[in-house]
Amino acid sequence: MSLSRRQVTAAALAAVPLTLAAAPAPKAGRTLYIAGDSTAAQKYADAAPETGWGMALPFFLHKDLTVANHAVNGRSSKSFVDEGRLAAILSVIRPGDLLLVQFAHNDEKATDPARYTEPWTTYQDHLRLYIDGARARGARPVLATSVERRRFDAAGNALPTHGDYPAAMRALAREEGVALLDIQALSLALWKRLGVEETKTYFNWTATEQDNTHFNPPGAIAVARLVAGELLRARVLAPRDVRRLDDEIPASWITWPEATA
């Protein structure tokens, strides 16, 4: 069932205690918060070489723009909210900060009621929680269509895998006047250009695993470059906010910390 706009707005405003709704004290610099799934998430030593694109994004941003990567494996736009993860971001986000939202991979899981959303109703309803929550705190929401999986047909054509979710996000961005980073379209074009074999060097293909969803360091760096470029193109960031968009980024810059208890 689709939520009403009043219900969505009320839920977003209720996500944070009233004591946190007061105007925050000014702070130096800005923070870009990432709300998303495993394709963006921080990975740890036990998962290497798997790499989320959020781990590489700071390489392309100026140092006074901090990246706070809240993306978590396996989450959808719905489960991220239900687990209180959006509330955690909204409790600390400040005026001038950015909230970058990328979900769809797990929203698509129709057999899992804890994560599933329908593209044109509940998916858009949940995305509005992020939009309204950020705006209520003076921050800027940014929507990013989900990066594509590695999938090709017999003729070697890269195939889209996210159904109506990218179109639903694009439509919502237009309706709400929210900046859109079309990472789905850009990554699909990149995989097509690289082709069947070369794309294997961007995904988490190892001696024991053939993972066509998650990235290794070169893949995460390539997708982060797309994200940074789109932030610039959409005028979310100014030229002074980005760096190295045309530079080679060594895969050795990616590191995997030990997981903390």
Backbone as CSV, one residue per row, in Angstrom:
resi,resn,N_x,N_y,N_z,CA_x,CA_y,CA_z,C_x,C_y,C_z
1,MET,0.841,-1.187,0.000,0.000,0.000,0.000,0.881,1.243,0.000
2,SER,0.561,2.224,-0.828,1.335,3.450,-0.911,0.995,4.360,0.256
3,LEU,2.032,4.935,0.873,1.814,5.864,1.974,1.394,7.214,1.429
4,SER,0.588,7.956,2.194,0.254,9.323,1.812,1.451,10.220,2.052
5,ARG,1.498,11.370,1.366,2.607,12.296,1.557,2.649,12.792,3.002
6,ARG,1.485,12.999,3.610,1.453,13.446,4.994,2.074,12.401,5.913
7,GLN,1.765,11.102,5.665,2.345,10.039,6.476,3.858,9.970,6.306
8,VAL,4.309,10.134,5.061,5.744,10.083,4.788,6.468,11.204,5.508
9,THR,5.951,12.436,5.396,6.585,13.578,6.029,6.587,13.435,7.539
10,ALA,5.468,12.982,8.090,5.389,12.810,9.543,6.397,11.772,10.013
11,ALA,6.545,10.696,9.257,7.496,9.659,9.643,8.916,10.177,9.600
12,ALA,9.235,10.976,8.582,10.591,11.516,8.471,10.899,12.441,9.639
13,LEU,9.958,13.286,10.002,10.183,14.221,11.092,10.222,13.519,12.431
14,ALA,9.545,12.395,12.520,9.515,11.660,13.784,10.722,10.750,13.962
15,ALA,11.554,10.646,12.940,12.668,9.707,12.993,13.741,10.124,13.983
16,VAL,13.742,11.385,14.394,14.750,11.896,15.311,14.054,12.503,16.506
17,PRO,14.557,12.323,17.727,13.945,12.925,18.900,13.824,14.436,18.751
18,LEU,12.805,14.999,19.395,12.561,16.430,19.271,13.744,17.249,19.737
19,THR,14.484,16.762,20.693,15.618,17.515,21.203,16.696,17.705,20.149
20,LEU,16.672,16.853,19.107,17.664,16.959,18.050,17.185,17.814,16.895
21,ALA,15.926,18.263,16.940,15.378,19.019,15.830,15.733,20.492,15.908
22,ALA,16.284,20.949,17.039,16.665,22.343,17.172,17.811,22.659,16.219
23,ALA,17.966,23.944,15.884,19.017,24.353,14.964,20.378,23.965,15.527
24,PRO,21.175,23.205,14.764,22.477,22.760,15.269,23.502,23.878,15.259
25,ALA,24.546,23.702,16.048,25.626,24.674,16.054,26.393,24.586,14.742
26,PRO,26.893,25.703,14.231,27.666,25.667,12.988,28.911,24.796,13.143
27,LYS,29.341,24.195,12.040,30.566,23.405,12.079,31.376,23.678,10.831
28,ALA,32.675,23.441,10.946,33.546,23.667,9.810,33.397,22.530,8.816
29,GLY,33.477,22.867,7.508,33.413,21.843,6.484,32.031,21.241,6.342
30,ARG,31.938,20.306,5.413,30.677,19.615,5.170,30.905,18.117,5.179
31,THR,29.826,17.392,5.388,29.884,15.941,5.363,28.928,15.411,4.314
32,LEU,29.386,14.451,3.541,28.549,13.743,2.590,28.250,12.376,3.197
33,TYR,26.990,12.163,3.572,26.552,10.891,4.130,26.078,9.987,3.008
34,ILE,26.462,8.719,3.048,25.997,7.727,2.082,25.034,6.785,2.785
35,ALA,23.815,6.685,2.275,22.841,5.680,2.705,22.681,4.714,1.541
36,GLY,23.032,3.450,1.758,22.984,2.524,0.641,23.226,1.087,1.063
37,ASP,23.575,0.279,0.072,23.696,-1.164,0.275,25.142,-1.611,0.102
38,SER,25.339,-2.901,-0.115,26.676,-3.481,-0.141,27.544,-2.977,-1.281
39,THR,26.951,-2.497,-2.366,27.774,-2.016,-3.469,28.534,-0.760,-3.098
40,ALA,28.040,-0.022,-2.094,28.699,1.206,-1.644,29.426,1.040,-0.323
41,ALA,29.121,0.004,0.435,29.502,-0.093,1.843,30.999,-0.248,2.074
42,GLN,31.419,0.163,3.277,32.765,-0.114,3.765,32.947,-1.616,3.937
43,LYS,34.047,-2.135,3.425,34.388,-3.550,3.606,35.591,-3.663,4.534
44,TYR,35.689,-4.817,5.183,36.740,-5.031,6.169,37.672,-6.161,5.716
45,ALA,38.705,-6.366,6.496,39.780,-7.262,6.072,39.291,-8.652,5.705
46,ASP,38.273,-9.126,6.402,37.788,-10.484,6.122,37.041,-10.584,4.798
47,ALA,36.717,-9.447,4.184,35.992,-9.441,2.913,36.882,-9.113,1.724
48,ALA,38.105,-8.671,1.950,38.995,-8.267,0.859,39.140,-9.413,-0.157
49,PRO,39.165,-9.099,-1.462,39.297,-7.773,-2.075,37.977,-7.062,-2.387
50,GLU,36.851,-7.548,-1.863,35.584,-6.871,-2.125,35.653,-5.432,-1.624
51,THR,35.157,-4.500,-2.441,35.309,-3.078,-2.161,34.035,-2.336,-2.533
52,GLY,33.508,-1.542,-1.618,32.371,-0.683,-1.932,32.827,0.618,-2.563
53,TRP,32.031,1.155,-3.483,32.467,2.394,-4.140,32.574,3.560,-3.167
54,GLY,31.859,3.493,-2.048,31.982,4.548,-1.045,33.368,4.615,-0.432
55,MET,34.106,3.507,-0.456,35.470,3.495,0.057,36.410,4.307,-0.826
56,ALA,36.099,4.403,-2.114,36.953,5.118,-3.061,36.515,6.552,-3.299
57,LEU,35.307,6.910,-2.911,34.806,8.253,-3.205,35.687,9.359,-2.637
58,PRO,36.249,9.230,-1.422,37.083,10.332,-0.906,38.282,10.668,-1.789
59,PHE,38.756,9.735,-2.604,39.888,10.022,-3.478,39.559,11.123,-4.489
60,PHE,38.267,11.317,-4.755,37.838,12.268,-5.780,37.248,13.552,-5.194
61,LEU,37.225,13.678,-3.891,36.632,14.849,-3.246,37.701,15.620,-2.484
62,HIS,37.515,16.925,-2.402,38.454,17.756,-1.662,38.434,17.364,-0.190
63,LYS,39.533,17.557,0.484,39.685,17.063,1.845,38.754,17.714,2.853
64,ASP,38.221,18.902,2.539,37.309,19.519,3.509,35.870,19.024,3.355
65,LEU,35.653,18.067,2.454,34.356,17.404,2.316,34.507,15.974,2.817
66,THR,34.004,15.721,4.012,34.162,14.420,4.659,33.105,13.448,4.167
67,VAL,33.492,12.209,3.915,32.544,11.162,3.544,32.245,10.306,4.770
68,ALA,30.960,10.212,5.129,30.498,9.346,6.214,29.685,8.228,5.577
69,ASN,30.306,7.077,5.433,29.699,5.975,4.689,28.863,5.108,5.625
70,HIS,27.534,5.283,5.574,26.608,4.502,6.395,25.993,3.339,5.616
71,ALA,26.410,3.121,4.377,25.867,2.006,3.592,26.206,0.682,4.276
72,VAL,25.267,-0.263,4.200,25.421,-1.546,4.881,24.974,-2.669,3.944
73,ASN,25.704,-3.765,3.980,25.354,-4.922,3.151,23.900,-5.336,3.362
74,GLY,23.235,-5.663,2.261,21.930,-6.309,2.322,20.750,-5.421,2.627
75,ARG,20.953,-4.126,2.707,19.831,-3.254,3.088,19.100,-2.715,1.868
76,SER,17.817,-2.478,2.071,16.970,-1.827,1.075,16.571,-0.465,1.614
77,SER,15.881,0.312,0.795,15.399,1.612,1.269,14.488,1.441,2.476
78,LYS,13.784,0.318,2.537,12.865,0.035,3.642,13.599,-0.458,4.882
79,SER,14.424,-1.494,4.744,15.065,-2.072,5.928,16.053,-1.098,6.561
80,PHE,16.664,-0.243,5.769,17.572,0.771,6.297,16.826,1.695,7.255
81,VAL,15.594,2.053,6.882,14.753,2.885,7.756,14.285,2.088,8.962
82,ASP,13.784,0.886,8.713,13.199,0.088,9.801,14.218,-0.250,10.882
83,GLU,15.480,-0.358,10.518,16.529,-0.672,11.481,17.061,0.567,12.206
84,GLY,16.510,1.739,11.889,16.946,2.962,12.559,18.191,3.591,11.974
85,ARG,18.624,3.121,10.817,19.866,3.640,10.233,19.678,5.034,9.642
86,LEU,18.525,5.299,9.046,18.266,6.662,8.590,18.172,7.604,9.785
87,ALA,17.513,7.179,10.847,17.408,8.012,12.047,18.784,8.358,12.601
88,ALA,19.707,7.403,12.530,21.061,7.668,13.023,21.736,8.764,12.214
89,ILE,21.549,8.742,10.898,22.112,9.805,10.063,21.442,11.137,10.381
90,LEU,20.120,11.131,10.460,19.387,12.376,10.684,19.668,12.979,12.053
91,SER,20.175,12.175,12.984,20.489,12.701,14.308,21.777,13.522,14.322
92,VAL,22.591,13.370,13.263,23.873,14.079,13.241,24.054,14.965,12.012
93,ILE,23.232,14.804,10.991,23.383,15.604,9.785,23.095,17.066,10.103
94,ARG,23.779,17.965,9.409,23.700,19.388,9.705,23.397,20.194,8.437
95,PRO,22.936,21.435,8.600,22.708,22.281,7.431,23.964,22.373,6.561
96,GLY,23.761,22.228,5.254,24.867,22.265,4.310,25.452,20.912,3.985
97,ASP,25.148,19.899,4.798,25.612,18.545,4.508,24.820,17.946,3.350
98,LEU,25.303,16.809,2.852,24.661,16.099,1.750,24.278,14.697,2.203
99,LEU,23.121,14.222,1.749,22.700,12.844,1.986,22.519,12.171,0.637
100,LEU,23.463,11.296,0.292,23.462,10.588,-0.988,22.835,9.213,-0.784
101,VAL,21.762,8.936,-1.530,20.939,7.751,-1.310,20.977,6.850,-2.530
102,GLN,21.448,5.606,-2.357,21.443,4.621,-3.438,20.874,3.296,-2.923
103,PHE,19.683,2.962,-3.380,19.055,1.676,-3.060,18.334,1.133,-4.288
104,ALA,18.249,-0.168,-4.384,17.413,-0.902,-5.343,17.776,-2.367,-5.336
105,HIS,19.079,-2.687,-5.188,19.500,-4.086,-5.265,18.663,-5.000,-4.376
106,ASN,18.379,-4.554,-3.166,17.643,-5.400,-2.220,16.164,-5.059,-2.145
107,ASP,15.789,-3.873,-2.610,14.361,-3.553,-2.749,13.696,-4.503,-3.728
108,GLU,14.489,-5.087,-4.630,13.966,-5.961,-5.672,13.588,-7.350,-5.167
109,LYS,13.914,-7.683,-3.942,13.733,-9.048,-3.437,12.275,-9.275,-3.024
110,ALA,11.456,-9.654,-3.990,10.007,-9.738,-3.793,9.592,-10.784,-2.776
111,THR,10.433,-11.761,-2.523,10.076,-12.816,-1.560,10.476,-12.472,-0.130
112,ASP,11.050,-11.299,0.080,11.517,-10.897,1.411,10.750,-9.650,1.865
113,PRO,9.709,-9.815,2.669,8.890,-8.669,3.071,9.645,-7.647,3.908
114,ALA,10.741,-8.035,4.536,11.510,-7.079,5.336,12.261,-6.079,4.462
115,ARG,12.481,-6.453,3.193,13.266,-5.573,2.320,12.527,-5.119,1.071
116,TYR,11.567,-5.877,0.616,10.942,-5.590,-0.671,10.153,-4.279,-0.655
117,THR,10.312,-3.519,-1.739,9.440,-2.385,-2.027,9.035,-2.464,-3.490
118,GLU,7.878,-1.928,-3.801,7.382,-1.896,-5.183,7.832,-0.578,-5.800
119,PRO,8.384,-0.606,-7.032,9.050,0.584,-7.581,8.232,1.866,-7.546
120,TRP,6.961,1.797,-7.963,6.202,3.024,-8.162,5.381,3.434,-6.941
121,THR,5.457,2.653,-5.875,4.688,3.015,-4.667,5.611,3.050,-3.451
122,THR,5.830,1.902,-2.830,6.552,1.892,-1.557,8.032,2.259,-1.701
123,TYR,8.633,1.977,-2.832,10.023,2.408,-3.058,10.097,3.934,-3.040
124,GLN,9.235,4.576,-3.803,9.231,6.036,-3.808,8.839,6.597,-2.443
125,ASP,7.888,5.949,-1.765,7.483,6.405,-0.436,8.658,6.407,0.529
126,HIS,9.447,5.331,0.497,10.574,5.267,1.420,11.667,6.258,1.031
127,LEU,11.899,6.449,-0.250,12.893,7.445,-0.652,12.496,8.836,-0.180
128,ARG,11.204,9.114,-0.119,10.763,10.419,0.384,11.142,10.632,1.846
129,LEU,11.246,9.550,2.608,11.680,9.684,3.997,13.081,10.274,4.065
130,TYR,13.959,9.852,3.165,15.316,10.378,3.118,15.303,11.833,2.649
131,ILE,14.518,12.097,1.611,14.443,13.452,1.063,13.918,14.423,2.111
132,ASP,12.769,14.097,2.691,12.142,15.004,3.654,12.970,15.125,4.929
133,GLY,13.560,14.011,5.369,14.375,14.046,6.572,15.585,14.945,6.415
134,ALA,16.265,14.853,5.266,17.431,15.704,5.023,17.015,17.165,4.932
135,ARG,15.976,17.426,4.167,15.553,18.814,3.989,15.097,19.449,5.293
136,ALA,14.443,18.677,6.153,13.978,19.215,7.431,15.144,19.670,8.297
137,ARG,16.335,19.170,8.025,17.506,19.529,8.820,18.462,20.446,8.069
138,GLY,18.008,20.999,6.957,18.827,21.942,6.203,19.906,21.292,5.362
139,ALA,19.846,19.969,5.232,20.805,19.252,4.399,20.218,19.030,3.011
140,ARG,21.065,18.646,2.082,20.619,18.455,0.701,20.565,16.980,0.351
141,PRO,19.391,16.455,-0.003,19.309,15.062,-0.461,19.744,14.938,-1.906
142,VAL,20.369,13.818,-2.225,20.806,13.501,-3.584,20.463,12.042,-3.833
143,LEU,19.786,11.755,-4.933,19.425,10.385,-5.278,20.377,9.847,-6.337
144,ALA,20.770,8.585,-6.186,21.640,7.923,-7.158,21.007,6.605,-7.571
145,THR,20.733,6.447,-8.859,20.235,5.156,-9.324,21.305,4.096,-9.091
146,SER,20.869,2.875,-8.850,21.795,1.826,-8.436,22.765,1.433,-9.541
147,VAL,24.008,1.255,-9.143,25.024,0.778,-10.068,24.602,-0.592,-10.606
148,GLU,24.935,-0.829,-11.873,24.500,-2.071,-12.506,25.373,-3.266,-12.146
149,ARG,24.745,-4.413,-12.160,25.459,-5.688,-12.037,26.180,-6.008,-13.354
150,ARG,27.018,-6.991,-13.303,27.697,-7.461,-14.511,26.870,-8.594,-15.117
151,ARG,26.149,-8.254,-16.179,25.335,-9.262,-16.855,25.338,-8.973,-18.352
152,PHE,25.616,-10.012,-19.147,25.688,-9.873,-20.597,24.837,-10.953,-21.259
153,ASP,24.332,-10.631,-22.451,23.635,-11.664,-23.215,24.639,-12.407,-24.086
154,ALA,24.149,-13.364,-24.864,25.038,-14.207,-25.657,25.812,-13.422,-26.707
155,ALA,25.274,-12.273,-27.091,25.945,-11.447,-28.093,26.933,-10.466,-27.469
156,GLY,27.066,-10.504,-26.145,28.007,-9.620,-25.474,27.461,-8.256,-25.126
157,ASN,26.145,-8.106,-25.164,25.527,-6.837,-24.802,25.301,-6.766,-23.298
158,ALA,25.722,-5.668,-22.665,25.475,-5.476,-21.240,23.985,-5.272,-21.010
159,LEU,23.440,-5.948,-20.014,21.995,-5.941,-19.773,21.638,-5.201,-18.491
160,PRO,20.571,-4.422,-18.514,20.084,-3.817,-17.273,19.449,-4.887,-16.384
161,THR,19.573,-4.708,-15.066,19.075,-5.727,-14.139,18.137,-5.172,-13.073
162,HIS,17.872,-3.871,-13.078,17.126,-3.261,-11.969,15.661,-2.952,-12.282
163,GLY,15.158,-3.466,-13.386,13.742,-3.303,-13.676,13.299,-1.848,-13.684
164,ASP,12.166,-1.573,-13.019,11.593,-0.230,-13.017,12.170,0.678,-11.945
165,TYR,13.064,0.168,-11.104,13.550,0.992,-9.992,14.292,2.243,-10.450
166,PRO,15.206,2.168,-11.429,15.838,3.415,-11.871,14.842,4.424,-12.425
167,ALA,13.879,3.969,-13.215,12.881,4.896,-13.766,12.050,5.514,-12.654
168,ALA,11.712,4.715,-11.640,10.928,5.248,-10.518,11.713,6.299,-9.755
169,MET,13.015,6.075,-9.580,13.834,7.077,-8.898,13.977,8.332,-9.734
170,ARG,14.168,8.183,-11.039,14.276,9.357,-11.905,13.006,10.195,-11.838
171,ALA,11.854,9.522,-11.887,10.580,10.238,-11.829,10.425,10.957,-10.496
172,LEU,10.797,10.306,-9.409,10.692,10.937,-8.092,11.614,12.140,-7.994
173,ALA,12.816,12.033,-8.534,13.755,13.155,-8.501,13.176,14.370,-9.225
174,ARG,12.543,14.125,-10.371,11.911,15.233,-11.102,10.772,15.835,-10.282
175,GLU,9.943,14.979,-9.716,8.786,15.437,-8.952,9.205,16.255,-7.738
176,GLU,10.263,15.821,-7.064,10.679,16.460,-5.817,11.743,17.531,-6.015
177,GLY,12.231,17.689,-7.227,13.284,18.672,-7.461,14.590,18.301,-6.780
178,VAL,14.912,17.008,-6.798,16.118,16.495,-6.152,17.164,16.173,-7.214
179,ALA,18.407,16.496,-6.918,19.489,16.147,-7.841,19.566,14.630,-8.010
180,LEU,19.752,14.194,-9.246,19.828,12.774,-9.564,21.176,12.454,-10.192
181,LEU,21.833,11.433,-9.664,23.044,10.889,-10.262,22.653,9.593,-10.952
182,ASP,22.736,9.542,-12.268,22.235,8.370,-12.983,23.340,7.325,-13.138
183,ILE,23.715,6.744,-12.006,24.810,5.778,-11.986,24.424,4.490,-12.699
184,GLN,23.159,4.133,-12.691,22.720,2.937,-13.413,23.030,3.061,-14.900
185,ALA,22.639,4.159,-15.507,22.870,4.338,-16.938,24.360,4.436,-17.247
186,LEU,25.102,5.156,-16.421,26.528,5.346,-16.678,27.315,4.050,-16.488
187,SER,26.983,3.294,-15.447,27.707,2.035,-15.231,27.364,1.012,-16.303
188,LEU,26.112,0.971,-16.737,25.737,0.057,-17.812,26.529,0.376,-19.079
189,ALA,26.667,1.671,-19.385,27.452,2.075,-20.556,28.924,1.700,-20.378
190,LEU,29.430,1.831,-19.157,30.829,1.468,-18.905,31.047,-0.023,-19.071
191,TRP,30.147,-0.845,-18.516,30.308,-2.301,-18.664,30.207,-2.695,-20.141
192,LYS,29.324,-2.043,-20.868,29.197,-2.334,-22.302,30.499,-2.009,-23.028
193,ARG,31.087,-0.870,-22.684,32.325,-0.458,-23.341,33.482,-1.396,-22.996
194,LEU,33.532,-1.858,-21.756,34.617,-2.746,-21.334,34.466,-4.153,-21.891
195,GLY,33.231,-4.632,-21.963,32.971,-5.939,-22.530,33.009,-7.075,-21.520
196,VAL,32.692,-8.261,-21.998,32.501,-9.436,-21.150,33.738,-9.769,-20.329
197,GLU,34.881,-9.827,-20.942,36.086,-10.283,-20.246,36.691,-9.194,-19.370
198,GLU,36.817,-7.982,-19.888,37.487,-6.937,-19.106,36.685,-6.556,-17.867
199,THR,35.377,-6.653,-17.922,34.591,-6.315,-16.730,34.886,-7.250,-15.566
200,LYS,35.371,-8.456,-15.850,35.715,-9.368,-14.760,36.801,-8.779,-13.863
201,THR,37.626,-7.886,-14.413,38.703,-7.289,-13.636,38.211,-6.124,-12.782
202,TYR,36.926,-5.799,-12.875,36.330,-4.726,-12.086,35.430,-5.272,-10.981
203,PHE,35.011,-6.508,-11.124,34.127,-7.123,-10.143,34.918,-8.085,-9.259
204,ASN,34.264,-8.558,-8.211,34.944,-9.373,-7.201,35.074,-10.826,-7.667
205,TRP,35.811,-10.984,-8.750,36.119,-12.316,-9.260,37.441,-12.767,-8.662
206,THR,37.417,-13.874,-7.948,38.620,-14.418,-7.332,38.740,-15.886,-7.713
207,ALA,39.736,-16.552,-7.163,39.933,-17.969,-7.454,38.783,-18.816,-6.950
208,THR,38.045,-18.304,-5.968,36.969,-19.089,-5.358,35.581,-18.477,-5.562
209,GLU,35.508,-17.321,-6.195,34.219,-16.626,-6.281,34.093,-15.905,-7.604
210,GLN,32.906,-15.958,-8.182,32.589,-15.202,-9.383,31.390,-14.318,-9.052
211,ASP,31.693,-13.128,-8.550,30.693,-12.203,-8.012,30.441,-11.109,-9.041
212,ASN,29.242,-11.084,-9.577,28.886,-10.112,-10.610,28.101,-8.926,-10.065
213,THR,28.107,-8.754,-8.748,27.406,-7.632,-8.117,28.374,-6.687,-7.428
214,HIS,29.351,-7.234,-6.716,30.246,-6.423,-5.905,31.579,-6.206,-6.612
215,PHE,32.297,-5.173,-6.177,33.489,-4.726,-6.889,34.772,-5.112,-6.173
216,ASN,35.851,-5.124,-6.931,37.192,-5.137,-6.377,37.706,-3.694,-6.412
217,PRO,38.947,-3.405,-5.999,39.387,-2.008,-5.995,39.254,-1.272,-7.328
218,PRO,39.696,-1.818,-8.466,39.511,-1.064,-9.712,38.048,-0.755,-10.020
219,GLY,37.154,-1.694,-9.739,35.749,-1.450,-9.999,35.167,-0.387,-9.091
220,ALA,35.514,-0.451,-7.803,35.017,0.555,-6.864,35.532,1.933,-7.222
221,ILE,36.778,2.021,-7.637,37.346,3.308,-8.049,36.633,3.829,-9.288
222,ALA,36.346,2.956,-10.244,35.659,3.373,-11.472,34.262,3.902,-11.165
223,VAL,33.537,3.227,-10.287,32.182,3.675,-9.956,32.233,4.960,-9.136
224,ALA,33.174,5.055,-8.198,33.308,6.294,-7.419,33.625,7.474,-8.326
225,ARG,34.395,7.242,-9.375,34.687,8.306,-10.334,33.396,8.763,-11.023
226,LEU,32.532,7.797,-11.363,31.240,8.158,-11.951,30.422,8.996,-10.982
227,VAL,30.393,8.595,-9.713,29.620,9.322,-8.703,30.138,10.745,-8.557
228,ALA,31.443,10.901,-8.436,32.017,12.234,-8.284,31.741,13.096,-9.513
229,GLY,31.869,12.501,-10.686,31.577,13.244,-11.906,30.137,13.690,-11.983
230,GLU,29.221,12.832,-11.547,27.805,13.198,-11.544,27.497,14.268,-10.495
231,LEU,28.166,14.214,-9.355,27.984,15.269,-8.341,28.386,16.621,-8.921
232,LEU,29.423,16.622,-9.732,29.852,17.858,-10.393,28.882,18.254,-11.489
233,ARG,28.507,17.298,-12.345,27.594,17.602,-13.453,26.270,18.146,-12.967
234,ALA,25.738,17.564,-11.884,24.445,17.977,-11.349,24.539,19.239,-10.502
235,ARG,25.736,19.785,-10.385,25.989,21.008,-9.614,25.672,20.843,-8.131
236,VAL,25.750,19.606,-7.684,25.702,19.375,-6.242,27.013,19.849,-5.636
237,LEU,28.099,19.598,-6.337,29.413,20.072,-5.939,29.962,21.016,-6.994
238,ALA,30.825,21.906,-6.556,31.503,22.842,-7.448,32.844,22.254,-7.872
239,PRO,33.441,22.787,-8.938,34.745,22.272,-9.373,35.792,22.255,-8.254
240,ARG,35.729,23.213,-7.343,36.708,23.246,-6.260,36.528,22.086,-5.271
241,ASP,35.363,21.413,-5.322,35.067,20.334,-4.376,35.581,18.976,-4.836
242,VAL,35.936,18.852,-6.104,36.348,17.557,-6.639,37.792,17.621,-7.102
243,ARG,38.404,16.464,-7.241,39.796,16.376,-7.660,40.036,15.020,-8.328
244,ARG,41.092,14.944,-9.091,41.579,13.690,-9.677,40.579,12.995,-10.597
245,LEU,39.601,13.702,-11.142,38.599,13.027,-11.961,39.214,12.373,-13.195
246,ASP,40.332,12.901,-13.667,40.983,12.349,-14.849,42.291,11.644,-14.522
247,ASP,42.562,11.462,-13.230,43.828,10.857,-12.830,43.678,9.350,-12.622
248,GLU,44.756,8.645,-12.801,44.810,7.231,-12.465,44.911,7.093,-10.948
249,ILE,44.015,6.312,-10.361,44.037,6.080,-8.917,44.573,4.674,-8.672
250,PRO,45.685,4.537,-7.982,46.232,3.189,-7.745,45.298,2.329,-6.897
251,ALA,45.140,1.084,-7.283,44.321,0.168,-6.487,44.884,0.008,-5.077
252,SER,46.183,0.252,-4.923,46.819,0.112,-3.606,46.343,1.146,-2.605
253,TRP,45.667,2.180,-3.064,45.122,3.168,-2.142,43.958,2.605,-1.329
254,ILE,43.331,1.564,-1.819,42.235,0.928,-1.077,42.826,0.084,0.047
255,THR,42.293,0.267,1.240,42.694,-0.565,2.375,41.454,-1.082,3.082
256,TRP,41.605,-2.218,3.740,40.500,-2.856,4.446,40.860,-2.939,5.934
257,PRO,40.246,-2.116,6.768,40.553,-2.198,8.203,40.016,-3.475,8.816
258,GLU,40.546,-3.818,9.966,39.992,-4.928,10.734,38.628,-4.531,11.273
259,ALA,37.691,-5.450,11.228,36.358,-5.178,11.763,36.437,-5.022,13.267
260,THR,35.670,-4.075,13.798,35.618,-3.878,15.242,34.403,-4.612,15.793
261,ALA,34.480,-5.019,17.027,33.374,-5.767,17.639,32.162,-4.887,17.809
